[in-house]
Each structure stands twice: as structure tokens, then as C-alpha cells.
Amino acid sequence: MPGDVLVVEARGSHTTGCFGDMLVRYFKGRGGAGMVVDGRIRDGGAYMGCVFAPNHKGMPTLSAGDRLDYLRKQVLTSRNVRGSRFVDFLLGGLNYQIEHHLFPSMPRPNLRHAQHLVHRFCASRGVSYSQCDLLSSYAQVLRHLHAVGMPLRHPSISRNTS
């Protein structure tokens, strides 16, 4: 209703991150006074969604009971987007998402250099290291969003995103 404040908690769901911009526009269009949202939705604008979505959507999510070491938590839940220096520029260096998660304070230009070391380190430990090109990453995102949206389009179908 006009004047209401919407409070959204996504509970860390990776499937909500790129809907922030759409949600804000919809709510403002209905006369909403304000929104309080958690980080996954807050960081949502269209451009930010196009930067973050290729790195996380469709990747495994962890539950409270998962017991993984730091390396596996960061590497198994992220994917890198391969490409040229243009892709690095377009995605702000965050196409090296695995390295960004492992070394959050590393300057972004250095992530490209760390990528080869991290990839070899993961291979030596048997840790799966996910990477693909930009178009493949967007295709994976769209397939994932299509799968998680299936119950909304067809309520009789159970939700299965694996």
C-alpha cells in the first residue's frame, strides 16, 4: 500500500541477487515509502546483476550443516569467467571471482595473475575449479533461473534445481 515500508530478507539465497533492481522499481511504482533489504538484494541493479550473476547463479549453495574448509567454501560456490582484458574491464576484474573470494583485499588487477596459481593449487588438491566464457556463464545463469522459477510457472511441478 502507498506509504508502506517493505522489509526483505533473502536469507542468503543466491537466486535473489539480480532481482533487486526490478523489486525496487516495482515497489516505488506502487507508492512504497522505502525498502529494507539484505545484501543479496541490495546489490541488485541491472549492471551489478550482470556482473555478479555469472559468478554465482547455478553454483552450489551451502547450508548451515555443511562443513567445508575455507578453500572449498570459496572455490566450490563460485565460478570464474574467462576472457580478454575487455572482459576484465567489463566485469571490473570480478570475473576472477574464485580468487576474489579467496583474497578479498587483493587489488583486482592482480587477480588475473593469481588465477593460474590458484587453479594449479586446486588441481593438486582435487578441488573442482569452475570457469567458462562469458556467454556460457550467462547461459548457465538463465538455465538456473528458469529451473528455480518453474514452480511459479507450473505449481504442480516440484522445485528441483540440481
C-alpha positions as semicolon CSV with decimal commas, in nm:
position;residue;x (nm);y (nm);z (nm)
1;M;0,000;0,000;0,000
2;P;0,120;0,356;-0,058
3;G;0,349;0,473;0,223
4;D;0,443;0,121;0,334
5;V;0,799;0,010;0,400
6;L;0,894;-0,327;0,255
7;V;1,132;-0,547;0,456
8;V;1,301;-0,825;0,260
9;E;1,526;-1,094;0,399
10;A;1,654;-1,336;0,137
11;R;1,830;-1,550;0,399
12;G;2,144;-1,558;0,186
13;S;1,972;-1,701;-0,119
14;H;2,184;-1,664;-0,433
15;T;1,871;-1,679;-0,650
16;T;1,752;-1,335;-0,540
17;G;2,056;-1,118;-0,612
18;C;1,969;-0,999;-0,962
19;F;1,607;-0,915;-0,879
20;G;1,689;-0,613;-0,657
21;D;1,653;-0,352;-0,928
22;M;1,321;-0,493;-1,050
23;L;1,187;-0,517;-0,695
24;V;1,281;-0,158;-0,612
25;R;1,119;-0,024;-0,931
26;Y;0,802;-0,226;-0,875
27;F;0,770;-0,116;-0,513
28;K;0,836;0,251;-0,587
29;G;0,583;0,237;-0,870
30;R;0,321;0,120;-0,620
31;G;0,389;0,417;-0,390
32;G;0,615;0,243;-0,140
33;A;0,794;0,471;0,104
34;G;1,110;0,265;0,143
35;M;1,278;-0,072;0,150
36;V;1,500;-0,252;0,395
37;V;1,682;-0,538;0,226
38;D;1,970;-0,771;0,296
39;G;2,292;-0,757;0,094
40;R;2,198;-1,013;-0,172
41;I;1,911;-0,799;-0,299
42;R;2,059;-0,460;-0,206
43;D;2,343;-0,502;-0,453
44;G;2,100;-0,581;-0,730
45;G;2,099;-0,315;-1,005
46;A;2,089;-0,438;-1,362
47;Y;2,460;-0,381;-1,427
48;M;2,561;-0,528;-1,090
49;G;2,338;-0,827;-1,158
50;C;2,514;-0,880;-1,491
51;V;2,849;-0,870;-1,309
52;F;2,763;-1,090;-1,009
53;A;2,520;-1,338;-1,162
54;P;2,769;-1,513;-1,393
55;N;2,992;-1,588;-1,095
56;H;2,739;-1,743;-0,858
57;K;2,400;-1,830;-1,007
58;G;2,362;-2,203;-1,053
59;M;2,658;-2,281;-0,832
60;P;2,615;-2,495;-0,519
61;T;2,490;-2,318;-0,208
62;L;2,593;-2,419;0,140
63;S;2,364;-2,491;0,430
64;A;2,435;-2,443;0,799
65;G;2,529;-2,810;0,834
66;D;2,795;-2,808;0,560
67;R;3,145;-2,846;0,700
68;L;3,393;-2,733;0,437
69;D;3,731;-2,571;0,481
70;Y;3,789;-2,212;0,367
71;L;3,933;-2,313;0,029
72;R;3,638;-2,534;-0,063
73;K;3,378;-2,284;0,060
74;Q;3,518;-2,018;-0,170
75;V;3,608;-2,228;-0,473
76;L;3,311;-2,464;-0,493
77;T;3,047;-2,187;-0,469
78;S;3,195;-1,955;-0,733
79;R;3,288;-1,968;-1,099
80;N;3,536;-1,761;-1,295
81;V;3,452;-1,605;-1,629
82;R;3,735;-1,642;-1,880
83;G;3,802;-1,381;-2,139
84;S;4,019;-1,098;-2,257
85;R;4,123;-0,778;-2,087
86;F;3,793;-0,640;-2,224
87;V;3,602;-0,895;-2,013
88;D;3,821;-0,798;-1,716
89;F;3,725;-0,434;-1,773
90;L;3,356;-0,508;-1,836
91;L;3,323;-0,713;-1,516
92;G;3,556;-0,495;-1,312
93;G;3,800;-0,780;-1,251
94;L;3,529;-0,972;-1,066
95;N;3,533;-1,235;-1,337
96;Y;3,812;-1,382;-1,120
97;Q;3,552;-1,448;-0,853
98;I;3,726;-1,751;-0,702
99;E;4,043;-1,552;-0,642
100;H;3,839;-1,253;-0,521
101;H;3,672;-1,474;-0,259
102;L;4,000;-1,632;-0,151
103;F;4,184;-1,300;-0,134
104;P;3,920;-1,025;-0,087
105;S;4,173;-0,749;-0,021
106;M;4,390;-0,829;-0,326
107;P;4,380;-0,545;-0,581
108;R;4,163;-0,652;-0,874
109;P;4,436;-0,617;-1,139
110;N;4,636;-0,883;-0,950
111;L;4,352;-1,139;-0,951
112;R;4,435;-1,225;-1,314
113;H;4,789;-1,317;-1,209
114;A;4,677;-1,517;-0,906
115;Q;4,430;-1,720;-1,115
116;H;4,692;-1,957;-1,259
117;L;4,841;-2,028;-0,917
118;V;4,502;-2,090;-0,757
119;H;4,389;-2,313;-1,044
120;R;4,703;-2,529;-1,013
121;F;4,673;-2,539;-0,633
122;C;4,310;-2,656;-0,655
123;A;4,401;-2,922;-0,913
124;S;4,678;-3,053;-0,688
125;R;4,424;-3,094;-0,406
126;G;4,143;-3,239;-0,618
127;V;3,919;-2,934;-0,571
128;S;3,689;-2,862;-0,867
129;Y;3,763;-2,520;-1,018
130;S;3,477;-2,388;-1,231
131;Q;3,536;-2,146;-1,517
132;C;3,377;-2,074;-1,853
133;D;3,348;-1,795;-2,108
134;L;3,111;-1,500;-2,066
135;L;2,832;-1,625;-2,292
136;S;2,838;-1,972;-2,134
137;S;2,815;-1,815;-1,788
138;Y;2,504;-1,617;-1,886
139;A;2,353;-1,932;-2,039
140;Q;2,411;-2,116;-1,709
141;V;2,251;-1,827;-1,518
142;L;1,943;-1,832;-1,743
143;R;1,907;-2,211;-1,712
144;H;1,931;-2,183;-1,334
145;L;1,676;-1,902;-1,313
146;H;1,445;-2,094;-1,545
147;A;1,471;-2,401;-1,320
148;V;1,410;-2,216;-0,992
149;G;1,117;-2,027;-1,149
150;M;0,947;-2,345;-1,273
151;P;0,725;-2,387;-0,962
152;L;0,593;-2,034;-1,011
153;R;0,501;-2,104;-1,372
154;H;0,375;-2,456;-1,306
155;P;0,276;-2,500;-0,937
156;S;0,218;-2,873;-0,983
157;I;0,591;-2,929;-1,056
158;S;0,812;-2,963;-0,751
159;R;1,121;-2,746;-0,720
160;N;1,436;-2,925;-0,828
161;T;1,742;-2,711;-0,911
162;S;2,013;-2,974;-0,903
